[in-house]
Amino acid sequence: MIRRELWFGLSFMALIVVGAGSVLASADTITNGHLGLLMLSLVVVAIMLGFPTAFTLMGMGMVFTFLAYERDWHRTLDLMVQSAFKTMANDVLIAVPLFVFMGYLVERANLIESLFKSLHLALARLPGALAVATLVTCTIFATATGIVGAVVTLMGLLALPAMLRGGYSVPLAAGAITAGGCLGILLPPSVLLIVYGATAGVSVVQLYAGAFFPGLMLSSLYVLYVIVVAWLKPQWAPPLSQAERVVPLPPLSQRLADSPAAHALVGLLKGRRNAGVPMSHVLRQLGIVALPGVVFVLLACFSYKAVTTVEAQARYDIEEIGAVRSAPTEGGLQEPPSEGGLQEPPQEGGLQEPPVEGETASPSAASPTSPTSPTPLAEPPGAAQSTAAESPTEAATQRPAPTWWWVAFAVFGALVTLFYLFLSFARLEIFKLLLASFFPLMLLIFAVLGSIVLGLATPTEAAAMGALGGMLLAAAYRRLNLAVLKESVFLTAKTSAMVCWLFVGSAIFSAAFALLGGQALVEEWVLGMNLTKVEFLVLSQVIIFLLGWPLEWTEIIVIFMPIFIPLLDNFGVDPLFFGLLVALNLQTAFLSPPVAMAAFYLKGVSPPHVTLNQIFLGMLPFMGIQVLAIVLLYMWPQIGLWLPQLLYK
């Protein structure tokens, strides 16, 4: 192995020397732009040969910058230092280690096993219940951690044996696990979105808000596909047996219930039918039963007040106010005469009728500017506006609730109603399992993402809250100890170092590429094709899709996004919308053979009879669903842009 790597290294260095020598020998025919394209090609080849991405980018950038500066090492090193300093001074990157640390702590809190068990019992009546529960668990866990390898590995250890015991098709089970695990690339708090935001200069907050609904859409398409396949091909996903659906009741609940299917609310409201059931137990169960209704009412009230109340806050416009005060307006307030100040109006005649049309004013009607007969003080036309501008009001006005609020109210209201209509004692136990596993994670997710999306905290501050929340969650489940903390810190430092070195390498590479004129050459080539906006988007997404086969998302973002981003203005493409398309597309980097990392993660924990070809076969339908999601997002951009426009317009 060492000899092979040494051979590859020597061959690659020889390729660089030969290429640089040929370039220098034909300097009259090859421009610096061609040097930039040569550098880009050599970087891709080196990464495919297995060289470290970050150091390949830095090394290539320095070599070709040295050539561009005509062998001036001082200017080359200056460019390297400036690029590295500019990257490390980016405050957005502070969120990366904090979010990664949160993910590793949540992973080690061991919530995924109880979460999968409770979801698989709650969804037992759906076709393909185990695969659906796997996808839902992956979605929730990906939102809480954002670490693809951890989610795929854990679900491979937990869900794959359960699905294989249940008679599931190996490709379907493997496809559900790998596709669900890759949702962490898109769903906030995704590290990819932070890296893209820092590379493209797009707000990470808006990227998180924009990626929320596309991520849920993609997850829903996965679930719909599994349900349809299980319904059409039940031999690929057999339904759960009756024994697997049984939920054992605690002894006190058995005394209250005639059977597990008895209605829980009715049984609890009857009170103590048995002397052996303490009233405290009944009250605790009633409190758990009332929890969904109370939460729904509180959320409905607060959200209704938030969407219907408009604070009328006046805005000061200093320039306009100054203009109103200094510029004389017809009929407005005039400066009083210097002699005598404001004078009494003339006694004769007092207020006079305005002259009738066609008549001239009498000589006794003094001119407004006459110091002897000043015009009575009257309210000028702009006085009301000026007064309102100078004394802002705090009054609030009401507006009708928007349609989307009523739709959400109806949907969640129907869900809560169905919960109470079909609440048996068995379902109450499942709900308690969900309370212990699902809701702590959702509370952490809403606390982190909600504070970002609602503008209560920056991504860095929310990441710090998430790291603290992950520690508290691990402590609450008695999983926080010195060994777990040391391992989480070590893995966080390792991942953060990889991301930061990638950024440094990307900055040096991008600076060298721009210095050589490679960006201008690519831009000239693309604009020379006379592409429309649709054709440009299709071309860019096809290129990214193909790059996802040999390269990982980190390499695509740091190498190729600096090439694509400057072209967006020429075609009128919003960088936020382009980032959402790229985030959807880059999941293929983990799902597309031959370098599908998710497949290798799953193969590492699979039984021996599960082959890599079976895993690849199961991935292909989910790759097709990803392409469909990209098409849907392009046809209806508001799927990704509605929430950022609503919150940050």
Salt bridges, closest charged atoms under 4 A:
GLU107 OE1 - ARG108 NH1 3.08
ASP258 OD1 - ARG273 NH1 3.24
GLU390 OE1 - ARG325 NH2 2.76
GLU429 OE2 - LYS432 NZ 3.04
GLU487 OE2 - ARG108 NH2 3.12
